Structures are given as structure tokens and as C-alpha cells.
Amino acid sequence: MTMNQNVPSYTGDIAAQHVDPSQEYSTENQELVFSANQHAIWADLFAGIHQPYLLEHLCQEYKIGLELLQLDPHQIPTVAHLNECITPRSGWHIERTVVRYTLADDWYKKFAQRIFLITDYLRTRDQMEFTPEPDMFHDIFGHLPFLTQEFYARIEDKFAPAYMNATQEEREVIKRLAWYSTEFGLIVQDNRFKVFGAGIISGRKELTRTIMEFYRLGRDNVIDFSRPVFPQLQAHFLANKNNLHRIIDGVNALHQKGQMSSADEGWNVVLSLYRSLGIAQEGMFGGDVILIPFDIETIARIPKTVYAFNPMLFVCESLEQMDVLLDSFLKPIALRK
């Protein structure tokens, strides 16, 4: 495959962001004055996702948290408002940061203090459907409804102790586990697939693409929704595990060659990879998103960064199962002497 020379190479490595420490927000300097245009972007993002036909596919805990967070549909909230709704309920504290895209170490140090960071960056009008990096709408609308509840605080509490005690190789797996649970995780509720991850919830394109896969699985007779869905998903995973790993390994190789430079091109590359591997685009491989059970071995094979390639989403049978699976990897590392 020949790369377009005008497209920047994407190798899967994160470029460090050099931030002047004097520009970081202090505890006294957390509030920003937003323009009318920024508030209008927030309002349109909020309205675009806060629709009954989309909300019905979100997990129940998110909808409870959205009520508790009391977000104004028309105005970007203050940090003070967020903390008033969150800290008394879960013990976590919200802080604004100038850091937009960097190595995870600084974020995990804050997580260890039960501080959840939100960026000072809001996507622009041309990024309404999809933003390639987390912005404040993602941070606030996607994550913070959950953080009003103790169960989510307990999930977030798992990552930092393990990360700070982990080897570099283990840290890469920990970042992937966070990505495929709190950012792009799915769960089963009422025998239906429901969206849990903040990255899906806060991106209309990601959300609608995922929901379309729920319907496709039924339409193509991959999943029979009149029977328990998770055992069916598990059976498809076990029957196709070798091909799933071949796809992941192929994408990893393309990352290292710099051939995954954008979300759209990334998916076109994946389709070409299907053809080169001789994998028919049917069954569990028939949509834009592949749903498989939350499997740590498989997640550990995912390329170290996945921002340009995210067609594989992982499903937990329940939030309780997510707890158990995360603990199985994170707890032994956190308790290591």
C-alpha cells in the first residue's frame, strides 16, 4: 500500500506536549469566560446527543448521573458547579488543565489524588460529529455524569494505584483497559447492549455508528435478541478469536508503518486489511464496529494508541463483571511490594 505523501505519518506513538508550567491552572484560577460562539457549540453538541432515540441506548447509570449533574443544555458549566454536584456524592474533585494531549503519567498522578481533569479546549464547528482528541464536552458530558455515583468512583480508583506501581509494559495495558472500559466500553442491561464509555457517548458519530451495529447484529441474525445475548457474543468470539487477533496484529503493523493517520483513512485501511487476510465482511465482521466480550488478553494486543482505529468495542456482561475483570489485572499490580 502506498501512503499519500501529504498525509502525516501515524506510528502509534504519542508526541509529548510541552506545557509551560506557569500556564497551568491553579486551584484559585479554574473558571474561564466562554464566548457566545463556544456556548452555542456546547448547546448544539448537547442537543445533538440528548435525543430519546439515542439516550435509550445508554446505560441506566449514565442517565441517572446526567440528572444528578444538572447540566445546563445551553451553557458550559463552571468548575464550581461540577464540584458541587460531584464531590459530596463520590469524593472526587474536578480541576481544569491546559494539557490537551500528552503521556498519561500526569493524569494518573491526579487520579491518585481523586482529581479528575477536564481540558480547557472545546472542539470547533467542523468537529461537531467527531473530534480526534478529548475536549471539555467529552470530559464533562461523557464522564462526569458517572462521577456523581460511587460505583464509577470505585472503577476510577482502580487505575492509578496499579499504574503508579506498574512496569512500562504493564502501563500500556492499563491504558488500554481504561480506554476499553471507561472510554469505549459497553455493557449488557435488560438483555440489550448498552453504551457505557464516555468516548462513545460524547461523540455523535461514534454513538450512532455503535447503535447501528446493535441493530445490524439482529438484522443479520448474528445475535438473537429473544435469547440471552452475552453467551451468543461469547460463542462468536471464541469461534473467531484467531481472526480477531489477526486483525489486531495487522493493524499494529500498519500503525508502525505510519498508515493509520486519520479515523476515516484508518477504517479504509482496515477494510483493505480484511481483504488481504481473507476475512469475509459478514457475521460479527459485517459492520463498522466489531463487538466482542471484554477479554484482557485480546485488549493487551491492541496497538499502544488506538485513536485512529477504533472499530473494536468490548462488552461486559454487567458492571459487576467489569469490576471483577479489571481487578484481576489491576489489583495484583497495585498490591505488589
N, C-alpha and C positions, 0 to 999 in steps of 0.2 A: 504494500500500500504506500503510495506517495503522499507525503504531507504537503499541504499548502504552505508555501514558504512565508506567506503573510500572516499565518496563524501562529501565535506564540506557543512554544513547546510546553507541554504539561507533563512532568515526570512523576507526579505524586509526592513531591517534596513541598513542604510549606516554607515559603520565604519569610524570614523573620521580619517583623515590623519594628522599626527603630523609633521609639517614642521618647520624646523629651520628658523626663520625669516631672519637670516643672509645669508641664501642660496637663498632667493628670488631675482629675477632680479630687478635691479634698472632701472631708466629711462635712465641712461647712459650705462647700460650693458644689451642690448637687443639682440645683434647679437651672433649667435653661428656658429662655424665651423663644418660643417657636413662631415661625411666620404663619400668616393665614394660609399660604400655599401648603405648608407642612401639615397643618391641622386638616386641610382639605384632603390631602393624600391619606392621612390616617383614617378619616371618615369614609373614604371610598374603599380602602382596604378592609375596614371593619364591616361595611355594608356588603361587600363582595362575598365574604365568608359567612356572615351572620344571617344565613338563609335557612329556612326549615329543611329544604331538600338536601342541604349539606350537613347541618347540625345533627340530623338524625343518624348519621354515620359516625359521630364522635362518641367516645366512651362516656358513660354516665358521670364519672368523676370530673371530667372536664366541664360538663355543663353545670354541675354543682358549683365548681370553682369560679366559673365565669359570673355566676350570680353573686357569689361572695366578694369578688374583686370589684364589682360595681364600676366597671369601666365606662367612661363617657364615650358614646359612639362617635362624637363629633370633635373631641378634644384629646390631644395627647396628655396622659395623666402626669401629675407631678410625682417625684420620688417619694415625697411625704405621704401622698395618698396611698401609694403602693405599700409602703411600710405600715401604715395604719391598718390596712386590710390583711396584711400577711404576718407580720412579726408576732402579734398576740395569738395567732392561730397555730403557727408552725415553728416559731422561734428563729426563722431565717430573716435576714436583713437584706435589703436591696441597695446597691450602690451603682452609680453611673461610672463608666470608664471611657477613656479616649481610645483604648485599644480596640481595633476592629478585627484583625486577622493575624494571629501570631501563634507561636508554640503554646501548648496547653498548660505549661508549668505555672504561669502566673494565675491562671483561672483556678487551678486546683488548690493553690495556696489560699485563695479566697474561699473556695468551697470548704476547706478545712476549718475556716473560721465561721462557717454557716453564713457566708455572704454570697449572694447571687448577683452577678454583674449584668448590667444592661448597657448596651452601647449608646453612643451619642449620635449614631448615624441612622438616618431614615432613607429608605430606598426612594428613587426618583420615579417620575411618571412613566418612564419607559421600562421600569422594572416591576410594574404592578402585579403581573402574573407570576413572576419568578425572579428572585434575587439570588445571585451567586454567593453572597455572603450574608451571615446573620445580621439583621438590623434591629432597631428598637421595637418595631412592630412584631417581629418574630419573638424577641425576648419577652415582651410584655404580653401580647395576645396569645402566643403559643405556650410559654412556660408558666407564667405567673398565676393563671387560674388554678393550676395544680398545686402551686406552692402555698395556697391558702389551707391546704389539708396535710395532716400529719403523715399519711401514708407516703406522700410524694417526698416530704422532707426525709423520711427514713430511706427512701431509694437514693436520693441525692447524697445522704450521709454515708452511703456505702463506698462511694468512688474515691474521695480524697484520701482517706487513711490507707487504702490499698495503693493508690497512685504514688503517694509520697514514699512508700516502702518498697516499691517495685523496681525491678531491673528495667533497662530501656526497652527491651523486647516485650516485657510484660506491660509496660506503659502503653505501647502501641495497641495491644489487645484491649486494655482497659478503655482507651479512647474509642475503639470500635464498639465495645459493649455499650458504652454510653450513647454512641451515635444510633445504634440499632435498638435501643430501648427508649430513652427519653426524647430522642430527636426523631427517629423514624420507626418507632415500634408500633405494633398492632396487638390487640388482644381479642379474645372471644367473649362476648356477653350476649345472653339470650340466644345462644346458638347462631350468632351473626358475627362477622368480622367487624371490629370497631377500631377507629383511629385513636391512638394514644400519643404518638410522637408529635412534639411541638413543631418540628420541621415540616411535617405534612399539614398540620392544622393551619399554620400561618402562611402557607403558600397555595394560592388558589389552583394553580396548575398542578402542583403535587397532589393536592387533595382530590381534585376531580379525576385525575388520572388513576389514583388509587381506588376511588369509589367505582370507576368504570370497570376495574378488574374484579371487584366483588361481583358485579352483575355478569361479567363475561364468564366467570367460573361456573355460574349457574346456567347461563345460556348454552355453553359448550359442553354441558354435562360432565365437567371436571369435578364439581362438588354438588352433591345432592343436599340442598338445604332443608329437606324434610327429615334428614338423619343427622346425628352429631357430626359437626363439621371438622373439628380438630383431628379426630382419628383418621378421617379421609385425607386431610392435608398431610398428616404424618406418613400415611401409606404412600402418597405420591412422592414425598421427599425421599423416603427410603428407596423407592423404585428408581428414582432419577438422581440419586446423590452423586454418582460418578460424573454425570453430565453437568450437574450444577458446579462441581468442583473444577471441571474442565473449563467452564465459562469463566469462573473467578480467576483461575490461573492464567487464562488467555488475556483477560482484562488487565491483570497485574503486569503481564509482559508488555502490553500496549502502553500502560502508564509509563513504564521505564523508557520506552521509545519516544515518549512525548506525543502520543497520538490520541490523547483524551483531553483536548484543550478547551472544550466547552460542553455544556449539557446536551445541546442539540447534536453537535458532531459526535459527542460521546455515544449517544444512542444509535446513530447511524453506524458507528464503528462496531457496536455490539451486534447489530443485525448482520453485518459482514462477518463477524466472528461466528455467529450461529451457522452461517453457510459454510465457512471454512472448516468448522468442526463437524459438519454433517448432522447438526441437530435441527430437526423439523420444528418450525414455529407453530406448535399445536399443543393441546393439553395444557399442562402447567406452564409451558413456554409460549403460549399463544397470545399473550398480551404485552402491553408496555411495561408491566410490573410483574415480577415473579414473587409469589407469596410462598414462604416456607417456614416451618417451625423454628423457633428460636433455638439455635444449635451453636454452642460455643466453638466447637471445632471448625464449623463452617465459617462463622464470623471471623475467627482468627486468620483465615486465609484471605479475607478481603484486603485489597490494596491499602496501604497505610493512610491514604486520604481518599475519600470517595465522593468529593464534591462534584466531579464531572461525570460520575457514573453512579446512579442510584436506582437501578431497576429492580433490585432485590430487597424485599422487605421481610422482616422476621416477625412471626406471630407467637405470642404466648397464650396458653390456654386460659390464663387468668392473671390478674395482678399478683396473686399469691404465688403462682408458678414463677413469675418473673423474679419475685423476691428470692425464691429458692435457687433458681439458676444463677442469678447474679452472685448470691452468697457463695455458691460452690466454687467460683473462681476468685472472688474478691476477698472473702473473709480470711482464708489461709494466708494470703499475702499481707493483709493488714495486721494479722496477729504474729507474723514472723519476727523472731528476735534478731 
